[in-house]
């Protein structure tokens, strides 16, 4: 029988996207590598950077909320019940659509687990949650990417959006110029760590990643910005947690097929582990939240 103890606290999600524009700025190492001669159109540039975890985290959380809501159970609203969130009718509308007020599932936030989303993400400022979401470090140089450390191959792009004057006498002078940081052709691993591990957390992660992959072209389940321009469509897949580091690296090696051993582990995961974790999630939800 598969047990939680056999799964490492560190798990990896493969993330692939043609174009990603995250709302929070991408941090780049441009100033290190450019020598002041940076040219964003130069394909040889070696600009790498970091995709901050905030957008990724919200995207994952939304997928997890759906997984629980599909089973006719409500989850914590991601926003505080006070202040500006309360204004307007958005919050109240959400409370009728699968959410309960944030923290309503606990009496004592330091003692009760609350709903599974509260349990995993933490509720209020003094609680960090039980899953650590890391940033993804990307580089255009595949040889330097360490997939076992949550890194990705990705190509930094600066997108320009010009709003041009239609008046002839303005000489089509740009009125406004917006620059967006983007990553193109992203392929890598997102590193997640459970601070505390419960089988239902793994079950929730499995189901959420499946859900997000199936719904990747739904506007609301795309990641980051520029969605109207094809940004944020993400292929995602939980990398078999039974894989060794060498096997994890091999997943990204386009020149190599999976080994027989990897195939055996896939069978084992699919037949034993995965159903056990999903069942644990179902039991947890049946118990209340
Ligand atoms: Zn809750």
Boltz pocket constraint, residues with backbone or C-beta under 6 A from the ligand:
constraints:
  - pocket:
      binder: B
      contacts: [[A, 74], [A, 75], [A, 76], [A, 77], [A, 100], [A, 101], [A, 102], [A, 103], [A, 104], [A, 105], [A, 106], [A, 114], [A, 115], [A, 116], [A, 117], [A, 118]]
      max_distance: 6.0
